[in-house]
Amino acid sequence: MPSQIRTVEAKKITEAVRGMCMHANRYLPEDIQRCLAAGAKRETNPAAVEVFRQLQENIALAADTGLPLCQDTGLAVLFVEIGQDVHIDGGDITAAINEGVRQGYEDGYLRKSANDPFTRANTKDNTPAVIHYSLVPGDKVKISLMAKGGGAENMSRVTMLAPAEGWEGVKKFVIQRVAESRSNPCPPIIVGIGIGGTFEYSALLAKKALLRKLDDVNPDADIAAKEAELLDAINKLGIGPMGLGGKTTCLGVKMLVTPCHIASLPLAVNIQCHSARHEEVEL
């Protein structure tokens, strides 16, 4: 029996994206707030304690005033899962998403950061957004939005390890990347890691890993143990909040892993600042 096709209006997608852009830039997800509060309790370095106090004060002020959590309101990065039984009516989905970003950044008085890479001319509406589509079973459209700031994104890297380097090679590269980044990505950070696939797919996995909740546990026990091992090693670097020293350099390490070619070991590290602004809706 053929599936029933469900219609989702393009204008509903625009409305949803508009709201997500504004809300995500003003309200930090609760799992991140919980991790920041826990980090504050662990610190003994007075400078680290004060940074955590200011971060928590900033979160409260943003929620009370409706002002952005950070002046860098980022590029809009979206992961869009489209059910195979969905028909988008009334327009092109990419145009609908970009219109939502345009409206959200304009109506929310959010900084527009999209520029031509060479002339540096601003596009003036924070479009085009960076959109990743995937076709999935069902009749829903799920949109996950991330406002990705430039300071943390600039510290991210992709490399192609030799297969023989294995886990020790992965661990060494990740820790070195964080150590070299120091205060640039505004720690405490979140580290997204993509392993496997191909050069470009590992980077996509690393970015997608940042959408996981900080207090989740990887269902794969081996990967969960590796995430915990990296988190411990990174925090032992002592970089601390805003690079001023302390026990909390990183709030969480999240990995997504997929098979790769026998001759390759692709590895991507995508660093996120403490202000990990993201949100999702299902239509």
Wavefront OBJ file of the C-alpha trace (Angstrom):
o trace
v 0.000 0.000 0.000
v 1.566 3.358 -1.007
v 2.447 5.837 1.742
v 0.318 8.907 2.314
v 2.134 12.041 1.171
v 2.068 14.865 3.720
v 2.394 18.516 2.690
v 4.549 21.018 4.550
v 4.236 24.627 3.481
v 7.410 26.487 2.607
v 6.216 29.520 4.548
v 6.005 27.385 7.715
v 9.649 26.487 7.243
v 10.531 30.170 6.883
v 8.606 31.024 10.059
v 10.280 28.225 12.010
v 13.801 29.169 10.915
v 13.173 32.847 11.648
v 12.167 32.011 15.215
v 15.037 29.583 15.713
v 17.634 32.167 14.691
v 16.389 34.637 17.276
v 15.703 32.179 20.109
v 18.973 30.246 19.767
v 21.018 33.457 19.947
v 19.279 34.573 23.147
v 18.733 31.421 25.215
v 21.428 28.837 25.942
v 20.207 25.200 26.065
v 19.657 23.844 29.578
v 22.172 20.990 29.233
v 24.934 23.515 28.551
v 23.836 25.676 31.468
v 23.977 22.642 33.761
v 27.521 21.834 32.618
v 28.630 25.423 33.146
v 27.195 25.373 36.670
v 28.972 22.090 37.412
v 32.239 23.480 36.059
v 31.942 26.527 38.294
v 31.700 24.294 41.375
v 34.889 22.417 40.443
v 37.109 25.485 40.080
v 39.482 26.734 42.753
v 41.426 29.242 40.641
v 39.904 32.674 41.473
v 40.167 33.814 37.842
v 38.286 30.726 36.640
v 35.625 31.172 39.293
v 35.116 34.775 38.201
v 34.876 33.816 34.518
v 32.166 31.284 35.319
v 30.320 33.902 37.368
v 30.390 36.312 34.451
v 29.281 33.633 31.971
v 26.296 32.727 34.124
v 25.438 36.396 34.623
v 25.596 36.914 30.846
v 23.213 33.987 30.248
v 20.697 35.491 32.687
v 21.015 38.984 31.184
v 20.480 37.678 27.643
v 17.337 35.836 28.728
v 16.004 38.870 30.613
v 16.760 41.506 27.977
v 16.400 39.553 24.741
v 19.898 40.637 23.718
v 22.217 38.103 22.058
v 24.373 35.866 24.232
v 27.400 36.944 22.188
v 28.144 39.751 19.747
v 29.225 37.073 17.235
v 25.847 35.671 16.290
v 27.517 33.348 13.827
v 26.786 31.863 10.468
v 23.544 29.898 10.331
v 24.341 26.194 9.913
v 21.355 23.899 9.437
v 20.918 20.137 9.317
v 17.625 19.337 7.616
v 16.088 15.862 7.682
v 13.298 15.548 5.110
v 10.899 12.637 5.391
v 10.541 10.712 2.138
v 6.764 11.061 2.451
v 6.871 14.887 2.599
v 6.056 17.323 -0.173
v 7.191 20.950 0.242
v 4.430 23.184 -1.090
v 4.593 26.840 -2.045
v 8.263 27.277 -2.819
v 11.790 25.953 -2.812
v 12.961 24.657 0.579
v 16.423 26.234 0.300
v 14.899 29.611 -0.533
v 12.463 29.198 2.365
v 15.289 28.467 4.815
v 17.390 31.390 3.618
v 14.396 33.698 3.901
v 13.934 32.523 7.485
v 17.575 33.280 8.242
v 17.287 36.693 6.601
v 14.188 37.568 8.614
v 15.546 36.169 11.872
v 18.808 38.069 11.743
v 17.101 41.261 10.592
v 14.124 41.209 12.971
v 16.250 39.951 15.870
v 18.871 42.714 15.398
v 21.555 40.033 15.117
v 24.946 40.743 13.600
v 25.266 39.725 9.961
v 28.584 37.953 9.483
v 28.364 36.470 5.975
v 31.018 37.945 3.672
v 32.525 37.326 0.276
v 35.754 35.386 1.008
v 37.927 37.702 -1.101
v 36.389 41.189 -1.204
v 34.999 40.750 2.340
v 31.846 42.520 1.186
v 29.024 41.703 3.589
v 25.908 40.022 2.150
v 23.959 42.216 4.622
v 21.437 39.534 5.698
v 23.604 36.623 6.936
v 22.693 34.488 3.943
v 23.326 32.150 2.299
v 23.001 29.731 5.184
v 25.074 26.548 5.292
v 22.524 23.775 4.796
v 23.021 20.002 4.975
v 20.111 17.866 3.737
v 19.352 14.221 4.354
v 16.400 12.096 3.222
v 14.916 9.960 5.997
v 11.866 7.716 6.469
v 8.613 9.322 7.575
v 6.489 12.384 6.903
v 8.205 15.053 9.019
v 10.768 17.766 8.428
v 13.294 18.142 11.244
v 15.467 21.251 11.228
v 18.474 21.654 13.547
v 20.056 25.106 13.568
v 23.452 26.106 14.915
v 24.689 29.691 15.141
v 28.410 29.022 14.618
v 30.776 31.790 15.647
v 34.040 32.460 13.849
v 36.498 32.319 16.763
v 35.830 28.665 17.575
v 35.317 27.624 13.958
v 38.738 29.037 13.060
v 40.359 26.581 15.489
v 38.846 23.541 13.740
v 40.883 21.200 11.545
v 40.645 18.150 9.250
v 43.506 15.706 8.753
v 44.110 12.365 7.076
v 45.961 10.061 9.466
v 47.732 6.888 8.445
v 45.601 3.903 9.510
v 48.483 2.595 11.611
v 48.262 5.665 13.837
v 44.942 4.387 15.185
v 43.397 5.677 18.388
v 46.690 7.005 19.761
v 47.097 9.118 16.630
v 43.544 10.436 16.956
v 44.052 11.276 20.611
v 47.364 13.036 19.966
v 45.907 15.185 17.164
v 42.807 16.214 19.145
v 44.739 17.164 22.266
v 47.354 19.066 20.249
v 44.602 20.946 18.397
v 43.041 22.111 21.667
v 46.440 22.958 23.164
v 47.352 25.092 20.149
v 43.957 26.810 20.198
v 44.376 27.952 23.815
v 42.058 30.910 24.559
v 41.050 31.636 20.944
v 37.777 29.643 20.917
v 36.588 31.177 24.233
v 36.856 28.157 26.544
v 35.364 26.237 28.187
v 34.817 24.584 24.825
v 32.915 21.671 23.369
v 34.836 19.416 20.990
v 33.042 17.698 18.118
v 34.981 14.876 16.471
v 34.239 13.079 13.212
v 36.145 9.904 12.396
v 35.950 7.879 9.196
v 34.201 8.259 5.882
v 36.133 10.592 3.610
v 37.875 13.960 3.973
v 34.683 16.031 3.689
v 32.389 13.574 5.477
v 34.524 13.484 8.615
v 34.151 17.285 8.852
v 30.383 16.971 8.506
v 30.293 14.357 11.276
v 32.361 16.590 13.562
v 29.966 19.495 13.067
v 26.920 17.271 13.570
v 28.415 15.836 16.764
v 28.153 19.293 18.327
v 24.349 18.985 18.239
v 24.401 16.161 20.791
v 23.358 17.031 24.342
v 26.323 17.530 26.637
v 24.963 15.177 29.294
v 24.135 12.297 26.950
v 26.110 9.032 26.934
v 27.229 7.496 23.652
v 25.324 4.215 23.118
v 28.560 2.588 21.949
v 30.444 1.782 25.174
v 33.852 1.878 23.461
v 33.212 5.313 21.912
v 31.782 6.569 25.216
v 35.008 5.523 26.956
v 37.091 7.283 24.291
v 35.038 10.478 24.698
v 35.618 10.381 28.460
v 39.339 9.716 27.978
v 39.701 12.731 25.691
v 37.663 14.987 27.987
v 39.911 14.111 30.912
v 43.097 14.632 28.880
v 41.935 17.986 27.522
v 40.983 19.294 30.958
v 44.390 18.283 32.284
v 45.909 20.831 29.882
v 44.945 23.489 32.437
v 43.998 26.116 29.853
v 40.853 26.853 31.829
v 37.965 29.278 31.273
v 38.945 31.981 28.792
v 42.518 30.684 28.906
v 43.119 31.993 32.447
v 43.912 28.601 33.940
v 41.728 26.101 35.717
v 40.214 22.641 35.754
v 37.597 23.239 33.067
v 38.977 23.726 29.584
v 36.307 21.543 27.969
v 32.657 20.858 28.848
v 32.241 17.824 26.614
v 33.709 15.712 23.825
v 31.273 14.256 21.300
v 32.288 11.790 18.582
v 30.553 10.400 15.514
v 32.281 7.469 13.837
v 31.706 5.715 10.499
v 33.685 3.184 8.407
v 36.395 4.464 6.075
v 38.666 3.236 3.264
v 41.293 0.633 4.213
v 44.061 3.092 3.284
v 42.650 6.091 5.179
v 41.831 7.397 8.642
v 39.997 10.717 8.183
v 39.754 12.817 11.328
v 38.005 16.151 11.872
v 37.942 18.320 14.975
v 35.257 21.002 15.161
v 35.585 23.257 18.189
v 32.642 25.107 19.713
v 32.776 27.866 22.304
v 30.895 27.686 25.611
v 28.049 29.627 23.982
v 26.857 26.637 21.961
v 23.730 28.123 20.450
v 21.545 25.566 18.737
v 17.906 24.579 18.502
v 15.693 22.168 16.576
v 12.084 22.016 15.393
v 9.996 19.334 13.761
v 7.296 20.230 11.278
l 1 2 3 4 5 6 7 8 9 10 11 12 13 14 15 16 17 18 19 20 21 22 23 24 25 26 27 28 29 30 31 32 33 34 35 36 37 38 39 40 41 42 43 44 45 46 47 48 49 50 51 52 53 54 55 56 57 58 59 60 61 62 63 64 65 66 67 68 69 70 71 72 73 74 75 76 77 78 79 80 81 82 83 84 85 86 87 88 89 90 91 92 93 94 95 96 97 98 99 100 101 102 103 104 105 106 107 108 109 110 111 112 113 114 115 116 117 118 119 120 121 122 123 124 125 126 127 128 129 130 131 132 133 134 135 136 137 138 139 140 141 142 143 144 145 146 147 148 149 150 151 152 153 154 155 156 157 158 159 160 161 162 163 164 165 166 167 168 169 170 171 172 173 174 175 176 177 178 179 180 181 182 183 184 185 186 187 188 189 190 191 192 193 194 195 196 197 198 199 200 201 202 203 204 205 206 207 208 209 210 211 212 213 214 215 216 217 218 219 220 221 222 223 224 225 226 227 228 229 230 231 232 233 234 235 236 237 238 239 240 241 242 243 244 245 246 247 248 249 250 251 252 253 254 255 256 257 258 259 260 261 262 263 264 265 266 267 268 269 270 271 272 273 274 275 276 277 278 279 280 281 282 283
